[in-house]
């Protein structure tokens, strides 16, 4: 992580002067890809806001939901190792992005066709959506990192995450309105209608990706860093950082379990479940902006701050039946997710050589995905036994990440 240390030092010194036209083009590309992500997130994050309850209605247990959520994330992250390697070898970034987005968003409206007891089919579509994300993610992050080199990696990815989570906010809100206006006496029929309507932002996503490809066929030209034939090396500081991120991912409860828990408590109307997720995504968006800016100022210390802020979210959600406490817990969840999403990508951009950046994203996110899968599966099973056990493991694992962040920073300075 020597490059990361340089990044931290540079963020505290006056920035060199870039060509204004190049910066303008880079920002335009970042925001255009952010708009693509916004419509994509309207689709799949809108679906996720009701997915836990939908899977339950089709016959899935909490353990099954936790397993599928985790396995979907495992596929969504571990396959990035392969797709990242392919992207670096072939440089066919746009092909992977177009194919990935198409597969990802197509899975959501297909959920409308799932029969009443067809949770196996629904689970397969959940995994399909995550696989599509895996195909496009390293290539997309790489192209964004090229443009972000002109404006600051922290800020560049924070802008992306903000627009991304804006879509994640709008999607659940749209489903809430649909539930109020077109809701039926059958909750599962209402959810099917919601999935079908999400086909609209899904189609817009694919169209905008094609427009982006036409307008910016070679975004790699934004990054003026000379491309050298370097190999990815696991430095000690990077290994400790990986350990910290994996501990955090293991203890971070998937929102499908939160949705299931809140639905079981019956303290909110079913139609408002999507609004709770929308609120979490709104917090996520603004947290990403703040912690992306903070990362450019103080480096990985920003991730320590965000982890300490969010570590107790499970206590508020799973140890209380108070609506106010649950809302506070969801806000803390959004802070943790927003910081992680923006800082993680920015950090990798500073660690990995330009010619191996897609591979670097793939390696890093594979480790994260394995931890997320194991954590989601374990936490889902613990929830079935006793929610208190879920809380204990969640808090311990997240706080255990903090010392490893500190070791990573200290090792990097040696």
N, C-alpha and C positions, 0 to 999 in steps of 0.2 A: 504493500500500500504506500510505497514511496510517492507515487504520483498523487495519491489522495492527500498526503501531507503537503505537497506543493500546492495542491488545489486549495487547502485550508489557508496556507500562507498567502497565496495570491488573492484570496477573497478579502483579506484584511489590508491589502495594499492597493494603491491606485491602479485601476485597470488600464491596460494599453488601449490605444485608440484604434477602433475598427472602422472599416469603411461603412459609412452610414447606409449606403444602398444595400450592402450585403446584410447588415443587421435588419433592415426593413424586410428584405426577402426572407430571412431566417424566421423572423417573428410571424410573418404571414403564413409561412409553412407550418410553424408550430401551432398557430391558432386554427388553421384549416384542418390539420390532423386532430386537433382538439375537438373540433366540431364533429368530425367523423366519430371520435370516441364518445361524444355526447349522445348522438343518436344510437350508437351501439349500446351504450349503457342504459339508455331509455328502454331498450329492448330487453337485454338479459338481466339487468338489475331490477327493472320493473317486475320481471317474472320472479326473481329471487325473493322479492318482498312478500309473495304469497306462496312460494314454493314449498316451504316447510309444512304449512297447513294442507296444501294440495296433495302432497305426497302422503300425508296422514290420512286424508279422505279416501285415497286410492288403496289404502291398506298397509302402508309402511309404518314400522315401529320407530321409536326415537333412535334406537341403535342403528336401524337400517338407514334412516335419514342421515345420521352422523357419519356412517360408513360411506354412503354415496357422496355426501358433500365432501368428505375428505378424499375419497378415491377420485372424484372429479377434479379436485385441486391437485392431487398427485399426478394425474394425467396432464392437467393443464400446465403444471410446472416441469415435470420430469421430461416430457416430450420436447420441451424447449431446448434441452441439451442437443437433441438431434436437429431440430429446425434451426437452431442458432449455428450449428456447425455447417449445415447445408447453406445457410445464408452467407457465411464467410467464405465458403468454398466457391459457390456459384456467383455470388454478388447479385442474385435474382431477388432482391429485397421486395420489390413490388409484387412479383408473382406470389410469393408466400403471404404477403399482406392481403392481397385480393382473395386468394383461396381461403385463408384463415377466417377473414371476416364473413365471407359467404357461408361457410359451414357453421360458424358460431351463431349468427343471427337466424339462420334457417331453422335451427333446432327449436326455437321458442314458439313460433306459431304452430309447429307440429304437435306441441303439448295439448293443443285444443282438441286433437283427435284421440287422445288417450281415453280408453273405456273406464267405467266406474271402478273396477278392481284391477286396473292395469298398471300398478305401481312399478312393475318390472320394466315396462315400456317407457314409463316416465323417467325412471332412473337412467335408462340407456340414453334418452335424449339429453338429460342433464350432463352426462359424461360426454356426449357428442358436442355439446356447446363448449365444454372446457377444452376438448381436443382442438376445436377450431381456434380457440384463443391461443393455445400452445403453438399452433402453426405460424400465426402472424406476429406474436408478441416480440420475440427477439429482433426480428427484422424491423418492426415498427419502432421499438425503442432505440435501435441503432440509428435509424434515419433521424429521429427526433434528437438524439444525442449529437449528431453532426450539426444540426441547426442550433442546438442549445449551446454549443461551444462559442457562439457569437454573443450570447446574452447572459451566460452564467448557467452552469448545469443545474444548480438548485432552483433558480427561477424558471428555467426552461421547462423542467419536469413539473414544477409546481403549477405553471399555467396549464399544462396538459392535464394534470390531476384535477385542477379546478373545473375545467370544462367537462372532463370525464364524470366527475361527481355531480355536476350540475344535471347531466343526463340521468344519473342514478337517483337524483332527487325528483326530476320531472316524471320519470317513468312510474314510480309508485303513486305519485299524486294523480297522474292520469288514470291509473287503475282505481284509485279511490273514487274519482268522479264517475267512472264507468259503473262501479258497484252501486253508487247512489242512484244514477239515472236509469241504468239498464239492468240492475240486479234482479235476480229471480229468487223464488222461494228455495231453490236448490243451490247451495253454496258452490258445489262442484260445477254446476252449469254456469254460474257466474264467473268462476275462475277460467273455464274453457273460453268464454266470450272474451275475457281479458287477454288471454294468450293469443287469440285470433286477431284482435285489434293491434297487438304489438307487432304484427306483421308489417304494419305501415312504417314505423321507424326502422324496422329491419331492412325494408326495401330502400329507404332513403340512405341508410348506411352504405349499402353496396354501391349506389349511384355516386355518392360523394367520394368513396375510395377511388372509383374510376376517374372522376374529375381531378382528384389530387394527383393521380398518376400522370394524367395528361398535362397538368400545369407545372409539376415539378418532377420530371423524369429522373433527375440526378441530384438528389438532396445532399449527397456526399460532398459536393463541391463547396458547401457552406463551411466545412471544417478545413481550415488551412494548415492543420498540423501535418507535417510530412509523414507519409505512411511508410513505416519500416517493417521489414519481415521479422516480427518478434513473435515469441511464443508466450502463452499464458503460464505464469509461474505462481504457485501457491506460497505467498509470503506468510510469515508467522502472524503478522497483524491481520492479514486477510482471513486466515484460519480462525483466529479468535473472533473476528467479526461474524464469520459464518456460524460459529457455535452460538453466539449471542442471538442472531436472527432466528436460528432454528429453535432455540428455547422459547423465544417470543412467539413464534408461529405455533408451536405445540400448545401453548397455553392460551392462545387467542381464540375464543369461542366463535364458531361460525354462526352467522346471523340466522340461519335456518333453525338452529336449536333455540335461539332467543325467541324467534317467531312462534315456535311450537310451545315454548314455556308460557309466553304471554297469552296465547290462545287458550291454553289449559286453565289459566287463572280466571278467565272470563271477566276481567276487570275493564277491558276495552271492547267495544263493539267489533265484530269480525271485519267490518268494512274499514276500520281505522288501522288495521295491522300494516297495510301498505304505507300509511302515513308515518308510522313509527320508523320504518326503514328509510323513508324519504328524509325524515329529520336527521337520521344518522348520516345519510349521504351529504346533506347540507353542511353538517358539522365537519365531515370528512373534507369537503371542498375547501372550506376556509382554513382548516388546520393544515392542509397541504400547502396553501399559499404562505402561511406564516412560517411553518417549519422548513419549507424550501428556501425562503429568505434567510432563516436562521442558520441553515446548513451552510450557505455561502459565507456566513459571518464566522461561525464557530466550529464548523465541521461536524464530526460524529457526536459531539457533546449534545447536539440538538436531539439526537435519538434517545439519549439517556433521559433528557428532560421529558420528552413525550411519553416514554415508557413509565416513568414515575407518575405522570399525570393520569394515565389510563389504566394502570395495573389493577385497580380495585373495582372496575366496572361490573365484574361478575357478582361482587358482594351486593351491589345495589339492585341488580336485576333478579338474582336467584335466591336471595335471602330476605326479600321483602315482597309484600303484596300491595305496597303503596304505589299508586300510579306515579306520584311525584318522584319517588326513589327510582322507579324503573326508567323514567324519562332521563333522570340524571345519569343512570348507568349507560343508557344508550348514547348520551352525549359523550361520555368518557370513551365508549367504544369507538365512536366516530373520530375522536381526537387521535387515538392510537392507530386506527386504520389510515387516516389521512397522512400522518407523519411518516408511517412506514412506507406507504406507496410512493411518496415523492422523494424521500431521502434515500431509500434503498437504490432506486434507479440512478439518482445523481451520484451516489457513492461509487457504484460500479463503473460509471463513465470515467471517473477519475482514477480508477484502479487499473483498468484493462487497456492494453495498446489498441490503437485505432483499427488495425487490420484484424484484430481478434475480438472485437467488441461484441458481436452477436454470440460468439462462443462463450464469452465471459458472462453475458446475460443469461445464457442457457445453463451454464454450470451453476451459477449462483442461485438461480430461481429453481433449479432442480432440487437442491438441498432444502430450500425453503418449502417447496411443495411436498417433499417426503415428510418433513416435520409437521406441516399443516394436516396432511392425511392422517398420520398417526395420532395427532392431537385431537382432531375432529372425531375420529373413531372412538378413541378412549374417552373423551369427554361426553360423547353421546351415550356410551355404555354406562358411564358413571351417573349420568342424569337419570337413566332408567332405574338405577339402584337407589340413589339419593342425591338430590341437587347440591347438598352441602359438600359432598366429595368432589363434585365438579368445580365448585368455587375454590376449594383448598388447592387442588392441583393447578388450576388456572392462575391463581395469584402467585404461587410459589414459582412456577415456570417463568412467568413474565419477569418477576423481580430477580430471578437467577440470571437473567440476561444482562443485567446492569453491570456486574463485575467484569464480565467478558468484554463489554463495550469499553470499559475503562482500561483493561489489559491491552486491548487492541490499540487504543490511542497511545498508551505508554510505550508499547512495543514499536509502534510506528515512529516514535521520536528518538529511539535508540540508534 
